[in-house]
Amino acid sequence: MTKFIQRILQKGLSKELGCSPEAVSRYRVAKAFYLFSLSFRQGFLDTLFVVAGVLIAGLGLQSFLLPNHFIDGGVTGISLLASATTGLPLSILIVLINIPFVLLAYRQMSPSFALKSILAVTTLALVIVLVPYPVITTDKLLIATFGGFFLGVGIGLAIRGGAVLDGTEVLAIYLSRKSSFSVGDIILVFNIMIFSVAAYLLGFETAMYAVLTYLSASKTVDFIIEGVEEYVGVTIISSHHEEIRDFIVNKLQVGVTSYSGISGHGKRGKNYRTEILFTVITRLEIGSLQHEVEKIDINAFIVMGNVRGIKGGSTRQRAVDKH
């Protein structure tokens, strides 16, 4: 199979370069095969994430929220609210209400993202109709908690696969570019409006359970996208940088980057050159690092901040020192 694909790639390269297939170098063929393998693997994983996300979101909707007339935030919440008040099938509403957001994604994000999203939403609608999920519980607290949890897992996996099951974030990103509000602010206002309408139409108790469902779903989405470990980026400025670097590399066993800078204090402070250390650790290692830095240099300047979307590099490797 591998040789067959390589021959096809070799013929394609020969047409592109205007030469015979035999004249195409092995390096070009190997590179083309590597890129093809990378794209195929990524496409397979994306499909797996989206399919799993759709099935799990369907579980949250059919086994918890829909049979008990609960709602969530976002576009899914609007669909559930419309279904509960009008009696129209959720499978139809969830597609129709998401269409404007998918079209917006086509303009603001990319055609492939929009295509994946509309396929994911359509598949979710089919799953709701065709898959016979059992009703698991009628306890309101369990419905709000686990209904939100499974819905959040589904939405999070779909996002990991490069699609959305709920177009709220697409709208929020678009509006944030047109205004001074952040994405989080817009999503919050959007959901407050949904819960206010739910309180008016379905009652305050249902609206309060909807808030609980939304919180459970949103936290689960964050967990699925960002992973189990929350990383913290730490910048340290100290005259004892060598000792601190040695502790980070050999005791914490994480990577560290050092670079030169100029430090100064106040208007009349004397500028002097110093080494700046930067490392990425987990929350569980913050206390250990702070304690050791204080022992080495009580006057060390430390800046910490949450880090998202780590890719490449070395956050967990013995004796790594990058300059």
ZABATI-113504 format. One record per residue (C-alpha): x, y, z. Coordinates in pm, whole numbers, plus 50000, padded with zeros to 5 digits. Last residue first. Layout:
! residues N
XYZ ...
***
This chain:
! residues 323
519675291452480 517835258952550 518705238152855 517255203652888 518525180353159 515545157353186 512475164152982 508935175553059 508015208452901 510035203352583 509335221052257 506295213652044 502805225952124 501385243552428 497915257752360 497355276452681 499655291752941 498505307553266 500775335053397 503635338853643 506185366653696 509055362553942 511655388654045 514335373554269 514955392654593 514915362054821 517565345554603 518485308854643 516085299754924 513325321054770 513885303954435 513515269754605 510225278754771 508795294254454 509695263854245 508235238954493 505035258954531 504525262454156 505045225454080 501425214354123 500225241753888 502215226253605 505465240853472 506645261853177 510035278653200 511595312653133 514865325153275 516215360353227 519955366953246 521065401853347 522625432853201 522595464553403 520705497153395 521265520253688 518105533353845 517515570453825 514025569153677 513035537353863 514815503753869 516785488453582 517285455153406 518725448053063 518145414152905 519885381952805 518035349552739 517535316952925 515045289952825 514125261753062 512915226353004 511585205653291 513235180853527 512015197853847 515265188154016 517835188153735 516555214253490 514685237753722 517265234954001 520185241653763 518395271853618 517925285753970 521595280954050 522675297053722 520215325953760 521675338354085 521525374853973 517805369753936 515015375453687 512475347053668 509675342753412 507165314753481 504595301553233 501905280853404 500415249253260 497025234653342 497185196953329 494125176853240 493705189552887 493055223852737 490295214252493 488565187052698 488815206153028 487605238752874 484615220452721 483915204453059 483885238453227 481445251352965 479105221252996 478885221453376 478395259253383 475705256853113 473825229253297 473935249453621 472615280153437 469845258553286 468955246153634 468445282553731 466315288653420 464145258353498 463585271253850 462865306453727 459985295853502 459645282053150 458805312652939 460085341853150 463005323053310 463955308352971 463955343352818 466295355153095 468455324053049 468885331352677 469685368452736 472225359453006 473715334852757 474435361452494 475775385752756 478235359152881 479245349152526 479925385752442 482025391552754 484065359752695 484855369652335 486085403652454 484235436352401 485815466252225 483775461051909 483915447751553 486555421151613 484745410351930 481535406851726 483085381151490 484725361351770 481445360751966 479475349251661 481885320351602 481855312851975 478075308851977 477995284951680 477395252951878 478355219251734 481655233451614 484365218451394 488145213551389 488375179251551 489375193751888 486285215851856 484155184551804 485755168852111 484885199352321 481275200452199 480785163652281 482465165852621 480405196752703 477155179052612 478185149852831 478925172853126 475895195153079 473575164953087 475625151853376 475145182053600 471725194853493 470185160153469 471785148853795 470345179153976 466925174153820 466615137253904 464745121253613 467535097453518 468995076453235 466535080952949 467855055952695 469415067052363 467735052152055 469985065851776 468025076851467 466515111051539 469135125951773 471895109651567 470525125551250 470585160351410 474115154051537 475155143851185 473765176651051 475665196351316 478925178051237 478485181750860 477725218950904 480805222851122 483195203750898 482095224950600 482475257450799 485985247950914 486945237950558 485615270950419 487685291250667 487255313650972 485415346850922 483455341750601 482705304450631 482285308351008 479545334050942 477835308850716 478135283450999 476595308451241 473685315151009 473115277350967 473185269051341 469545278651400 468335256751112 470405226351208 469515226251580 465895233851496 465435203451272 466875177951517 465115195351808 461735186551660 459165214651689 457065215252008 456985253152011 458065261152367 460335231552447 461785229852095 462525267152092 464225264752430 466255234152321 467345251652001 468205283852187 470185263652441 472095245652167 472885279752015 474465290652340 473365280852690 471655248852799 468045237852832 466075212353028 462755198352907 463165164953090 463255142852780 465565168052604 468215173152872 469295139053002 469365108352778 468645125752447 470745157352485 473715144152679 473805112152474 473635131752149 476605152352269 478455119452320 477655107051969 478515140451805 481795143651994 482845108251905 482165115651538 484015149151559 487055134751738 487335105051502 487015127551196 489745150451328 491955120451405 491535106651052 492195140550895 495325145051105 496585110451009 495875116550640 497535150650645 500665137050814 500805107050583 500525129850278 503235152750414 505515122750473 504745108450127 505605141949964 508875143250161 509755107550064 508975114149697 511025146049695 513935128649870 513795099149633 514465122649344 512045125649052 513855115748732 512235081248722 508765097348706 509755115848385 509995153548392 507735184148385 508115192848754 504395191348830 503835161548605 506775143248766 505505152249110 502125136249038 503775105048900 505945101949211 502945107449437 501105078949265 504195056749295 504525065549665 500875056249724 501445021849566 504665017149762 502835023650090 500005000050000 
***
